[in-house]
């Protein structure tokens, strides 16, 4: 059986699509477990709670990696959050 075709990495606008759509949604594994096995559903943050989560993650990244590397790592994660929450490529 031939392998499945590979999806293109970039959309027309040049903005990466995150391939699996998992980055930017750290609660997705808990959601999958809920759907498959009936474990408690995760609280999916929205609005101000999501903004607080992203801000806390940003600060944690900078604390862990330091400013130089942390800014590059945080940029990647912030892009994933933006993609997962419907931000347009121009906004990123």
Secondary structure as the mmCIF struct_conf table of DSSP 4:
data_model
#
loop_
_struct_conf.conf_type_id
_struct_conf.id
_struct_conf.beg_label_comp_id
_struct_conf.beg_label_asym_id
_struct_conf.beg_label_seq_id
_struct_conf.end_label_comp_id
_struct_conf.end_label_asym_id
_struct_conf.end_label_seq_id
HELX_LH_PP_P HELX_LH_PP_P1 UNK A 2 UNK A 8
BEND BEND1 UNK A 9 UNK A 9
STRN STRN1 UNK A 10 UNK A 10
TURN_TY1_P TURN_TY1_P1 UNK A 12 UNK A 13
BEND BEND2 UNK A 14 UNK A 14
STRN STRN2 UNK A 16 UNK A 16
TURN_TY1_P TURN_TY1_P2 UNK A 19 UNK A 20
BEND BEND3 UNK A 21 UNK A 21
TURN_TY1_P TURN_TY1_P3 UNK A 23 UNK A 24
TURN_TY1_P TURN_TY1_P4 UNK A 26 UNK A 27
HELX_RH_AL_P HELX_RH_AL_P1 UNK A 28 UNK A 37
HELX_LH_PP_P HELX_LH_PP_P2 UNK A 39 UNK A 42
TURN_TY1_P TURN_TY1_P5 UNK A 47 UNK A 47
HELX_RH_AL_P HELX_RH_AL_P2 UNK A 48 UNK A 65
HELX_RH_AL_P HELX_RH_AL_P3 UNK A 67 UNK A 84
TURN_TY1_P TURN_TY1_P6 UNK A 85 UNK A 86
TURN_TY1_P TURN_TY1_P7 UNK A 89 UNK A 91
#
